[in-house]
Amino acid sequence: MTQAQSPRGGDPDRFRMGPTRISTLVVAALAAAALAWLLVSGFYYEAVPSLPWLPVVTLAALALLEAYAAINTRGRIERKPGRDPVNPLLVARFVVLAKASALAGAIFLGFYAGVTGWLFLEDTNAAIGDRPAAGAGLLASLALVAAALWLERSCRVPEQEDDEDRTPGDRENRPGYR
């Protein structure tokens, strides 16, 4: 069995985690926007209280924390002076956090976009009163998606010049490596 084959006969890179696809985030946001539009247009006057500010504050706080983590992690990966070396397990956790936050932020972005769009078409006092919270939620969700994608990108290991000259199986062929 060659190294390119897995024991089950499938692609060995099939379960490999890759960068977050923008298309996935766009589809999630569009689906959430459509669902939010349908829910708000059907139930806004009957059962929906005014929009709360707590989710907006939470989304904004998460965006700030992830932006800080992106700056700090990038500096530690690049081994800038005054920064401790980075723990690889922490970077892996940051990548998982960034991927989850990007998807959650896209869903919230779509939800707030659907709600905001519907509220700007309505001229009632309740709709006008909910516009600031909906608009702020839209911006906070967008900030979370941007910060999550930035954190994910910051966790990448920079390319080294030596790696370009080697082939993928080169490491196994050198003495001292198994």
C-alpha positions in Angstrom: 0.0 0.0 0.0 1.5 3.3 -1.0 1.5 6.3 1.3 -1.1 8.1 -0.9 -3.7 5.5 -0.2 -5.5 5.1 3.1 -6.4 1.7 4.6 -10.0 2.1 3.6 -9.2 3.0 0.0 -10.5 6.6 0.1 -8.7 9.9 -0.2 -6.4 10.5 2.8 -7.0 14.2 2.8 -10.8 13.8 2.7 -11.2 14.8 6.4 -8.5 17.5 6.3 -9.6 20.8 7.6 -9.1 23.7 5.2 -9.7 27.4 5.3 -13.2 28.7 5.7 -14.9 29.2 2.3 -16.5 32.5 1.7 -19.2 30.8 -0.3 -20.2 28.7 2.8 -20.6 31.9 4.8 -22.6 33.6 2.0 -25.0 30.7 1.7 -25.4 30.6 5.5 -26.1 34.3 5.6 -28.6 34.2 2.8 -30.5 31.3 4.3 -30.6 33.0 7.7 -31.7 36.3 6.0 -34.6 34.5 4.2 -35.7 32.7 7.3 -35.5 35.9 9.4 -37.5 37.8 6.8 -40.2 35.1 6.8 -40.4 34.9 10.6 -40.4 38.6 11.2 -43.0 39.4 8.4 -45.3 36.7 9.9 -45.0 37.2 13.6 -43.6 40.8 14.2 -46.8 42.4 15.4 -48.2 39.4 17.2 -45.4 37.8 19.3 -42.1 39.6 18.9 -40.9 42.0 21.6 -38.5 44.8 20.8 -35.1 43.7 19.7 -32.6 43.3 22.7 -29.2 44.9 22.8 -27.4 42.0 24.6 -26.7 39.9 21.5 -25.3 43.0 19.8 -22.9 43.6 22.7 -22.0 39.9 22.8 -21.2 39.8 19.1 -19.1 43.0 19.3 -17.2 41.7 22.4 -16.4 38.4 20.6 -15.2 40.4 17.5 -12.9 42.5 19.7 -11.5 39.4 21.5 -10.9 37.5 18.3 -9.2 40.6 16.7 -6.9 40.8 19.7 -6.2 37.1 19.5 -5.4 37.5 15.8 -2.9 40.3 16.5 -1.3 38.5 19.4 -1.1 35.1 17.6 0.4 36.4 14.4 3.1 38.2 16.4 3.8 35.0 18.4 3.9 32.8 15.3 6.3 35.2 13.6 8.4 35.3 16.8 8.5 39.0 17.1 10.7 40.3 19.9 9.1 40.4 23.3 6.6 37.7 22.5 6.6 34.2 23.9 6.6 31.2 21.5 3.2 30.1 20.5 1.7 26.8 21.9 0.6 24.7 18.8 -2.5 23.4 20.7 -3.6 26.9 21.4 -3.3 27.8 17.7 -5.4 24.7 16.8 -8.0 25.8 19.3 -8.0 29.3 17.9 -8.5 27.9 14.4 -11.6 25.9 15.5 -12.9 29.0 17.4 -12.4 31.1 14.3 -14.1 28.7 12.0 -17.1 28.4 14.3 -17.3 32.1 14.9 -17.2 32.9 11.2 -20.1 30.6 10.6 -22.1 31.8 13.6 -21.3 35.4 12.7 -22.6 34.8 9.1 -25.8 33.3 10.4 -26.3 36.3 12.8 -25.4 38.6 9.9 -28.0 37.1 7.7 -30.6 37.2 10.5 -29.9 40.8 11.3 -29.9 41.7 7.5 -33.3 40.1 7.1 -34.7 41.8 10.1 -33.1 45.2 9.2 -34.4 45.0 5.7 -37.9 44.2 6.8 -37.8 47.0 9.5 -36.8 49.6 7.0 -39.8 48.8 4.8 -42.2 49.2 7.7 -43.3 52.7 8.9 -44.7 51.8 12.3 -43.4 53.1 15.6 -42.3 49.6 16.8 -40.3 49.0 13.6 -38.7 52.5 13.8 -37.8 51.8 17.4 -36.1 48.4 16.5 -34.0 49.8 13.7 -31.0 50.9 15.8 -30.6 47.5 17.5 -31.0 45.7 14.2 -28.5 47.9 12.4 -26.0 47.6 15.3 -26.5 43.8 15.2 -25.8 43.8 11.5 -22.5 45.7 12.1 -21.5 43.6 15.1 -22.1 40.4 13.1 -20.1 41.7 10.2 -17.3 42.6 12.6 -17.3 39.1 14.1 -17.1 37.5 10.7 -14.2 39.7 9.7 -12.4 39.1 13.0 -12.9 35.4 12.8 -11.5 35.2 9.3 -8.6 37.4 10.4 -7.9 35.1 13.3 -8.0 32.0 11.1 -5.6 33.6 8.7 -3.3 34.7 11.5 -3.0 31.1 12.7 -1.3 30.0 9.4 2.4 29.2 9.6 4.3 31.4 7.2 6.0 29.7 4.2 9.7 29.3 4.4 12.1 29.4 1.5 13.5 26.0 2.3 10.1 24.4 1.9 9.7 25.4 -1.7 12.8 23.4 -2.8 11.6 20.2 -1.3 9.1 17.7 -2.6 6.4 16.4 -0.2 8.2 13.0 0.4 11.6 14.6 0.9 11.4 14.6 4.7 11.1 10.8 4.8 14.0 10.3 2.5 16.5 12.3 4.6 18.6 10.5 7.2 17.4 11.0 10.8 13.7 11.1 9.9 11.2 8.2 9.8 
